[in-house]
Amino acid sequence: MPIYGVGISYYGRTYEEGKKIGWRDGFRALYAIVKYNVLR
C-alpha cells in the first residue's frame, strides 16, 4: 500500500476574527509551567 503526500494550507485567524489573548492567559501559562515543571 503506497503512501501519498498531500498538500495542506492553513490560514490563522486575525485578531478581529477572535484570536484574542490577554495578560490573564500569560499568567495562566506561567502558573502551569511552575506547577508542572518546578514543583515536581
N, C-alpha and C positions, 0 to 999 in steps of 0.2 A: 504494500500500500504506500504510494508516494506521498511525500509531504510537500505542500504548496505554500509559498509565501503570499500573503495577501496584504496589500497596501491599506493603510488606515489614515484617517485625518481627524484631527481634534482641534476644536476651537473653544478656548476657555471663555467663561462669562466675563463680561466687563463689570466694573463697579456699579454701573447703573442697572445692570441686569440682576443684581442680587449678590454679587461676590463681596460681601461685607465682612470685615474682620476688624475688631477693635482692641482696645487695651485689655479688656477682660479676657479675650482669647489668648493673648500673650501671657497673662498671669496664670491662666489655667495650664498652659503648656509648660511654664516654668515649674508649677506645682507638680505636674506629672513627672517631669524629669527628676526633680528632687525625690519624689515619693518612690519611684521605681528604680532609680539608679544609685542615689546617695544613701537612702535609708534602707538598704537591704541587709 
